Each structure stands twice: as structure tokens, then as C-alpha cells.
Amino acid sequence: MECIGSKPTGFKGIFAGVIMNMIHAKQYKKIICNHIANNIDTTSPLNILDIGCGGGKAISIFCSLFKSSKIIGIDHSPDMVALSKKVNKQSIQNGQIEILQGYANDLPFSNGFFDIITAFDTINFWDNFDHSINEIKKPCNLILLQGLLRNKLRQVINFYVVCGGAVFYFLWSLYFVC
């Protein structure tokens, strides 16, 4: 049985997305500020991808901190895509944010397109972790994954080793895992 976090759908999924936005807002802002914004010129135009964007809170935070950047969110749940679009409506209208339905293991972007890729509290739900990591490595130089992986520590260490010149952050956080 899947938990609601793996693919939030319907009323329960939308409700979970709204709650996740409220619960995680401070945590995401702290992570984005401390590990990304404080180490990068936030005035430079960058391409930023948030995988598993859920309700769109992390995207909203990026938009407020990286005003000249293009932020793209991708989520496999149509209901989360709709919620993220609603949360970020103004920034979508002005062209700074784009929200797409898609998967971590099949990113529709060319190599080197993104300067920053994040995935907050989603890696636990990726169907094919190894393939997804290879997809992420292709188009990016700074990667920040935050969450709790079940039995994946060895793969994360291997990924760090093969990343070469990419700056790679993996932040552990404990949260309820269904």
C-alpha cells in the first residue's frame, strides 16, 4: 500500500500538499538560504529545477531569493502540479516559474541546462533511484537532495564519488516514513 506522500491525489492528496507547504516552509527556506543562496550569486540568472515540487513551497522560496532566475518544478502527481501552479500563479504569469508533470528518472531537459537541482522529501519515493540519480547528474552542477532514504546510503556515497566536479549536498533529515 502506498502512502499519501508517494503520489498525492484527490482531496487527501491536495490536503496533504497544503499541510506539507505549511509544515516545511521554514525548513526549506533555511536549507535553501544556508546551503544554496549563501554560496551563490543570487542576482545571476540561473536555471533551477525542483524535483517532486509537491505544493510548490520550495519553488516559491527560490523565486523570492533568486529574482532573475528561471525556476522549474516537476512532479508526477497531476494534483500536486495543479496545487503548485495555484501557489505560484503570479510568478508563472510573469514567466519566472514553470510547473511540469514528469518524473525524476525521465527529465525532459538537455545536459547542462540546470545550474541547481533540488529534491526535498521526495527521493524516498523514486521508483528507480539509480536511474534517477543518473538523470540528475546529466544536466546540473549543484545538486541538493534532502530526505531519508531507506537502504540507499551506499548508492548515495557511490554517487558522490562519481560526481566528479559537481557540488553535491545530501542532507539527512528524519521524518515519518510510511
Order of alpha helices (4+ residues) and beta strands (2+ residues): alpha-beta-alpha-beta-alpha-alpha-beta-beta-alpha-beta-alpha-beta
